[in-house]
Amino acid sequence: MTAWKMGIIGTFSNLPEQLCIAALLSLLLCALLALLFAMLNAKGYAVYQLHGYARRQIWVRDVRANLRASLIAAAGIIVLAACAYAAIDGFAQWQRMLRAFAAVLAVFLLVIALFHVGGMRLATLQPVLSGLKGHIPVGRATLDMYVIRVPAALVSMATVSALMTAGVSVGQARQRLAYWGDNGSVAYVEGFRGSATDADMGAYLQWVAHENQAGKVIRAYKTRLSDIRDDTSSTPAVSGNVLIVNTAYLRRNVLKDSSGTRIRAVPDGKVLLVIPQERSGDANAIGQVVSAYVHEQWAQTQLIHKYGWQKYMEHEQDTEFNDAPGPGIETVTGLKGQTAFDYRFTQNSNADDIGDVGHAQTGTIIIGIDPSSDVDNLFEYSTESMSLFFTDPDQAWKELKQAGLDTAITAMSTPARLTLNEIAEAQRSLYQAVASFILGVLVLVMSGVALARTHVRGRAQEVFARYIHGWAFIRIHAPLVITETVLFGVIMLNGIHRYVQLLQYYDPVSRTYDFNPAVSMVEVVVICVISVVVCMAVTAHDTKMLCERHARAQ
């Protein structure tokens, strides 16, 4: 039993939030309908009581009378669920699915049965004569209605933020796909298996170096000036984003100098430095930092050439190349306001990453390094392993398998394909959020209708007496008006307070949150107003109909 309970808890804890909200709202809707059905059947139950039936017998007859329609509805639900399951999963693991479906159906039937019995007991607690007139014990019935209405209101408010977040997620995923554009036909290595050895790593880096020499690797390593500047260096402290690229990158991405001429390649044997025009005031400081960084990388590369990759770590502190002249640096002023695509993807980033994932960055300092400059080395490749993209995914995977490295890596993925999967997942969440939102509004509206009709029918004589004496609507239905106003007033004010607090820190450019608090606040207010207005409108309609019936009877 402990294992079974833990399995249930684990299952529900792993369910999507939107699915749990939709399930809860569906349960509340079923409970509301069962309760309303039983209470509005008060006249029929009174007739049964006149014939001497006990409550249990009345309930059994009620079930029998509605069994056929219920079975047809249940059969329809089962057929729809089976068709959906067949289309999605082809009946794989059908035994587990059947058990889960049976458990969910049992929960719903239990809730329906409990609220049906509760509504029937409420309807039969009053005198038979009152029941024959269709009256309902309004005090208890109203309390039961609010047992459903209050949770439904709170859950419905929660669906507002979820709906906004899901909608924004779809938009952001589509935007990321648009950012990739033609660059989506590249692949990257996600990582290495835990069983990968140092020899596997060395072989992989050697293979990457070979591919880079052949121009098949797009280099797009994102860092900061403060990170490439040595703390012990005498170079000036300067900040800014840096993107280290190669010729393969420049061929696939349009970067221009200040005159509008496209930069197509890294100069042979040199390092390219593109300083954005808006950073021209810091050009000297940036040049010094980059020059020191390039010379340091070149010196490390010479040590690797001399001692080999395996023994390099033993001679890492050697200074024999520190005073030797390194490669030259060709500095170019970049066109003002142009963007540089950073080739970053969700799976490759973390919360501390620079900027937005997969976005083109404005004002980034570009450092172009090619194998001919003898600056890039295996040590750098190991650091940048997750920022190297291969121009031909199929060919790269084929060569990886030929080199026997396919078992060392986790996977080779195409960002555009993963982004499409992300869009599909975001759309599923959006559909669930829309369904939850609609269910929430539906439960609120229906509970408002049920509450209004229960209130009018339960206080029929009192309502009629006040109406014919010319009382105003608010005075006639003061208890209902006050309760509804207080309930949804508190919910609305709480929502407004919450979203106003969020709005103080919301930046529409950087999108501090996944949704706009102002829009969510308006939605909360609209839902609360609609819920109260529907309840009051149905109350006014039923009051009018009640008085017309009394007038005709008199």
Summary of the structure (lengths in Angstrom):
residues: 554
radius of gyration: 35.0
end to end distance: 64.6
largest distance: 114.1
contacts: 1688
relative contact order: 0.13
helix: 67%
strand: 9%
